[in-house]
Each structure stands twice: as C-alpha cells, then as structure tokens.
C-alpha cells in the first residue's frame, strides 16, 4: 500500500510538471470579442497610454507576484518583460520556467485590445487622438497586475490568472480614476498550455464584467 501511494504521488507530480515545466515557453492569448451592445459609429473615446507598471521580484513568497526564471540566458530587459505572463511550478510549488507571449504581443497590447472591446460593448468607438472630437473622453491605463500562476495539490491543482488595471479618465465631466480587475481560476490535473489559456480566458471575461459595472457607476 505504501509503495502504491508513493507511486500515485510520483505519477501525479510527473503529470503536473509535464510540458517543459523547467524551461521558458511562449503562449498566445485570445481576448474575448465585444458583447452584443456594439454599434457602428458609436460615441468617440481615445485610449492614450497603456503602461505596464508591474513589479517583478526574485523568489517571491507569493506565486501571484511576477518573477522570472533565473540565469543570465533568461534575463529580460524592460521591454521584454512586458511579454511575461506566468511562472510554472513543480508539484511541490518550486518555481521553474516562465511563460512569455509570442513576439509582437505583450501585456500592453492585449490590455489595449481588451479595453477597446470593453468600450465597444458600451457603445464607444475608439479613435486616434488626431481624429477624435475635442470633447471625447480620454483614457490612460496602468497595468498593475497581469499574471497567472500554478498552485499544486494532491489530487487536483489549479491555475489562477489575475488582472488589475487603473483607468485614468479625462472627460468634460472632469478627471477620475477607476480600478478594474479580473480573476480566473481553472482546476486541473495536467498543466497543459490550454489550461493556462482557460484561466486567462476566465479572467478576461470577468474583467469585461467588472468593467461594465465600473463604467455604469462612473458615467462611462
């Protein structure tokens, strides 16, 4: 019986840590399409700067804090860190490899698209500043969280994804700041790429829901 239990644990940990857990990998994410409220020629709005202000740490105590795989060959500069979206871990929670968005994508571009779709669902059309009327609202965004992490368990583990943005809105009605968050969780048995993507999909969907509530409460 003891050997059977040990064998089951070993097999479970092997399953959890499969899929190049110790190395750096890339993964694409799809942003949900706008909801049914989209109309052509909607109210104009401008999205100005979208800034990644996340703070990365070395060996953080909390796996939800962004961190990167160690080693000179894995070092990333400030621009490259904008592609980092997750850290993989082993069956006992030890940090291994990380996950980046593919070249040409980063958390700023995905957040801009997510916000564009959220605004479209509210009947807005996102325009360039040069083409927008003078009274169009302007929105800038600080990305405070955009991260996914793995939490081990005996019979089942989970992947969680979290978004946290601070929207700074400048309109004829004045200036205000609105925090919009999103959270997704996916219970898993194997840490496949699709399971990471599903956690993010749920976080994106929750973000759109939270944005709608925040927009209603703030006249947007």
C-alpha positions in Angstrom: 0.0 0.0 0.0 2.8 2.4 0.9 4.5 1.8 -2.5 1.2 2.3 -4.3 0.7 5.7 -2.6 4.2 6.7 -3.4 3.7 5.6 -7.0 0.5 7.6 -7.3 2.1 10.7 -5.9 5.1 10.4 -8.2 2.8 9.9 -11.2 0.7 12.9 -10.2 3.7 15.1 -9.8 5.1 14.0 -13.1 1.8 14.8 -14.8 1.7 18.3 -13.2 5.2 19.1 -14.2 4.9 17.9 -17.8 5.1 20.2 -20.7 8.6 21.7 -20.4 8.0 23.0 -16.9 11.6 23.8 -16.3 12.1 25.8 -19.4 10.8 29.1 -20.8 7.9 28.7 -23.3 5.7 31.1 -25.3 1.9 31.1 -25.4 -0.7 33.2 -27.2 -3.8 34.6 -25.6 -7.1 35.5 -27.2 -9.1 38.5 -26.0 -12.9 38.0 -25.9 -14.8 39.7 -28.6 -17.1 42.7 -27.7 -20.6 42.0 -26.5 -23.8 42.4 -28.3 -24.1 46.1 -27.4 -21.6 47.1 -30.2 -22.9 49.7 -32.6 -21.2 51.2 -35.6 -20.3 54.9 -35.4 -20.5 54.8 -31.6 -19.6 57.5 -29.1 -15.9 58.5 -29.6 -13.3 57.8 -27.0 -9.5 57.9 -27.1 -7.2 55.4 -25.4 -3.9 57.2 -24.7 -1.0 55.4 -22.9 -1.3 51.8 -21.7 1.6 51.2 -19.3 2.9 48.0 -17.8 3.8 49.1 -14.2 4.0 45.5 -12.7 6.8 44.9 -10.2 8.8 41.7 -10.7 10.6 40.1 -7.7 13.2 37.4 -7.3 11.9 34.3 -5.4 8.7 36.0 -4.2 6.9 34.4 -1.3 3.6 34.6 -3.1 3.4 32.9 -6.6 1.0 35.6 -7.7 3.9 38.0 -7.7 5.6 38.2 -11.2 9.0 36.5 -11.3 11.3 35.1 -14.0 13.4 32.1 -14.5 16.9 32.7 -13.2 20.1 32.6 -15.2 21.9 35.0 -17.5 20.5 33.4 -20.6 16.9 34.0 -19.3 17.4 37.7 -18.4 14.9 40.1 -19.9 15.1 43.9 -20.3 12.2 46.2 -19.5 10.6 45.8 -23.0 10.9 42.0 -23.0 9.4 41.8 -19.5 6.2 43.1 -21.0 5.8 39.7 -22.7 6.0 37.8 -19.4 2.6 36.4 -18.2 3.1 33.4 -16.0 5.6 31.3 -13.9 5.5 27.5 -14.0 6.0 25.4 -10.8 6.5 21.8 -9.8 4.3 19.5 -7.9 5.6 20.9 -4.6 5.4 24.5 -5.6 9.0 25.1 -6.6 9.3 27.8 -9.2 10.6 26.5 -12.6 10.3 28.1 -16.1 8.2 31.1 -17.1 5.8 31.8 -19.9 6.0 34.7 -22.4 3.7 36.0 -25.0 5.0 35.4 -28.6 6.9 38.1 -30.4 4.8 41.0 -31.4 2.4 40.7 -28.4 2.7 42.0 -24.8 0.5 42.8 -21.9 0.1 46.4 -23.0 -1.2 45.4 -26.5 -3.6 42.8 -25.0 -4.9 45.2 -22.4 -5.5 47.8 -25.0 -7.5 45.3 -27.1 -9.4 44.2 -24.0 -10.3 47.7 -23.1 -11.2 48.5 -26.7 -13.6 45.6 -26.7 -15.0 46.6 -23.3 -15.6 50.1 -24.5 -17.2 48.8 -27.7 -19.6 46.8 -25.6 -20.6 50.1 -24.0 -21.3 51.7 -27.4 -18.0 53.5 -27.8 -15.7 53.7 -30.8 -12.0 54.0 -30.0 -10.4 56.7 -32.2 -6.9 58.1 -32.5 -6.5 61.5 -30.8 -6.0 63.2 -34.1 -9.4 62.0 -35.4 -11.4 62.4 -32.2 -13.6 65.4 -31.4 -12.3 67.8 -28.7 -14.9 66.7 -26.1 -14.2 62.9 -26.5 -13.2 61.2 -23.2 -9.5 60.2 -23.0 -8.5 57.0 -21.1 -5.0 56.0 -20.0 -4.2 52.7 -18.3 -1.7 51.4 -15.7 -1.4 47.7 -15.7 -0.8 46.8 -12.0 -1.4 43.0 -12.4 -1.4 40.7 -15.4 -0.2 37.3 -14.2 -1.0 33.6 -13.9 0.4 31.1 -11.5 0.2 27.4 -10.6 -0.9 26.1 -7.2 -0.1 22.4 -6.6 -2.5 20.0 -4.9 -2.6 16.2 -4.1 -5.5 15.1 -6.4 -6.0 18.3 -8.3 -4.2 21.5 -8.7 -5.2 24.9 -10.1 -4.0 27.7 -12.4 -5.1 31.2 -11.5 -4.9 34.4 -13.5 -5.4 37.9 -12.2 -5.7 41.3 -13.9 -5.7 44.7 -12.2 -5.8 48.0 -14.1 -6.1 51.6 -13.0 -8.0 53.6 -15.6 -7.5 57.4 -15.6 -10.4 59.1 -17.4 -10.3 62.7 -18.6 -13.6 64.0 -19.9 -15.7 67.2 -20.0 -17.2 65.9 -16.7 -13.8 66.0 -15.0 -11.0 63.6 -14.2 -11.4 60.4 -12.2 -9.7 57.1 -11.6 -11.3 53.7 -11.8 -9.8 50.4 -10.8 -11.0 47.4 -12.9 -9.9 43.9 -12.1 -10.4 40.4 -13.4 -9.9 36.9 -12.0 -10.0 33.4 -13.4 -9.3 30.0 -11.9 -9.0 26.6 -13.6 -8.8 23.4 -11.6 -6.5 21.0 -13.5 -4.7 17.7 -13.3 -2.1 18.5 -16.0 -0.6 21.9 -16.6 -1.1 22.0 -20.4 -1.0 25.2 -22.4 -4.8 25.0 -22.9 -5.3 25.1 -19.1 -3.3 28.3 -18.7 -5.2 29.8 -21.6 -8.6 28.8 -20.0 -7.6 30.5 -16.7 -6.8 33.7 -18.6 -10.0 33.4 -20.7 -12.0 33.4 -17.5 -10.0 36.4 -16.1 -10.7 38.3 -19.3 -14.4 37.5 -19.2 -14.5 38.6 -15.5 -12.6 41.8 -16.4 -15.2 42.7 -19.0 -18.0 42.1 -16.5 -16.2 44.2 -13.8 -15.6 46.9 -16.4 -19.3 47.2 -17.3 -20.2 47.6 -13.6 -17.4 50.2 -13.1 -18.4 52.1 -16.2 -22.0 52.3 -15.1 -21.1 53.6 -11.7 -18.7 56.2 -13.2 -20.8 57.5 -16.1 -18.7 56.0 -18.9 
